[in-house]
């Protein structure tokens, strides 16, 4: 069975993000290695991963080495730093600015619409009829954002792990 995961804002190779996002790493190499380890602890070879942008800020030749160490089939929704990654496009299933998916919802007879973009949106397709909006970019700094239907899936919010669809549902619905 293939599992579906969401994540954002790894910033592989980006030294300044350690200070900017107050990450608990002593070096960029330590940050990269721990995030690769945490990714692969959860993601298997055939799992689907939606990465909501800013995957890395480093030379494409170095970034592809990291991407090739990551498990899963990665779909990239571009962030503001992802133009640098265009030479790594073969590692991604596709690259888009925005994406929607519908997944089976065990709490409903309807499928769950998920609207994904790197940036947090104030409104989105189906917001008032139960759709979820997943985003990154903010590194957990939007404390007052409406978490009833939207969620920052960035690594800074989830102990540097990708999160599964089940975990997204648990956080948004408040069910444990």
N, C-alpha and C positions, 0 to 999 in steps of 0.2 A: 504494500500500500504506500502511495506517495503522500507525504505530509506537505502542508503549505505553511510557509513562514514569511514573516515580514521584518524588515530592519531598515536602518538608514544611518547615514552620517558616520561611517567608520573613519573617514579621513586618513586612510593608510598613508604613511609617509609624511604627514603634516605635523611638524614639530610644534608650531604655534598653537595648535588645537589643544595641546596638553594644558597650557595655561588658560586659554580662552574658555574652555569648557570645564576647567578645574578637574581634569582627569588625574587619577592617582598613579601616574607612571613617571619613572625617572628619565626615560628616554623614549625616542620614537621607535627604536627597535623593540624595546620591552612592550610598548603599546601594541605594535603590529603583531608580535608573537602571541600575546595574551588574547587579542581579539581573534586571531586565526584559530587558536586552541578552543575558545568558547564557541565560535561558529561551528567547528567540526564536532564538538561534543553534542550538539543538537541536530545538525543537518547531516543527512545521509546522502549517498551518491545520487539517488534519483529523486530526492525531495525537490520541491519547487520553492524558490526564494524570490520574493519581490523586494528588491533593494530600492528604497525611495530616495536615492541620490547621495552625492558626495561620498562616493566609495573610496576615492584616493586622490591625493595631491602629491604626485611624484612622477618621474619619467615613466612613460608607458612601458619601456623595457623592464623596469623594476616592478611596476604594478602588475604586469602580466604574470610575473613569477609568483606574486602573492595570490592573484586570482586563481591561478592553476592549483594552488594548494587548498582552495576552498571547495568543500563538497557542495553538491546540489546543482540544479539548473537555475541559473541566475537571470532574472528579468530586471533590467535597469530602467528606472524612471529617473530621468536626468535631474540632477541638482545644479545649483549655481556653479559648482566647481568641476562638473563632469565633462566639459568640453576638452579638457586635457586627456580624457580617457578614450577618445575616438579611435586611437590606434589599438585598443584592446577589444574592439567590438566583436571579434570572433568568439570571445569567451562568454558573451551574453546571448541568451535566447533571442532577445530583441532589446531595443533601446527606444523609449518613448518619453514624452513630456507629461503624460497623463494616462491613467488606465482605470478601467472598471472591470470588476469580476463579480460573478454571482456564485455563492457557495451554499451547499445545503446547510440549513439551520435546524439543529435538532430540537429547538424550542418552538418551531413554527412549521406550518405546512408550506410556507413560502421560502424561497431561497433568500439568502442574505446578500444584499447589494453592498459592495465595498468600493468606495471611490478613493483612488490613490493619486497623490501628487506630492512632490517634494515640499511644497509650501503649504502651510496651514490655510484653509479656506474658511471664511465666515459662513458661507452657505454653499451647498453642493447638491447634486442630483439626488433626490429622495430624502433630503435631510429631515423633512417633516413626516416621512412615512417609514422611518426606521433604518435608513441606510447608515453605514458607518463611513467615516472619513479618516483615512490613515495618512499621516504626514511625517516629515522630519524637519530639518532646517533649524529648529529652535533650540536644540540641545537641552530640552527640559525646562526652558525658561518661561514657558507660557503657563504659569501655575493656575490662572483663572480661566483657561480655555475650557469650553463646554465638553467635559469628558463623558457626558451621557451618550454621545454619539460620535465623538472624535477622539483620536488617540495619537500621540507622538510615539512613533515606533523606533525612534533613534536609540542608538546604543547607550547614550548617556542616561537614558531613562530606565534601562532594563539590564543593568549590571553588565553591559557589553555583550549581551546575548541577543540573537534574533528571537522573535517571539512567534509562537504558533497561532493559527486561527483560533484554537480553543482558548489560548491565553488572552488573545484580543477580546474574545467574547466575555471571558471572565472579568477582565478589567472594565469593559464598557458596561456590562450588565450589573456588575457588583456581586455576582454569584460566585461562591467558592466551590 
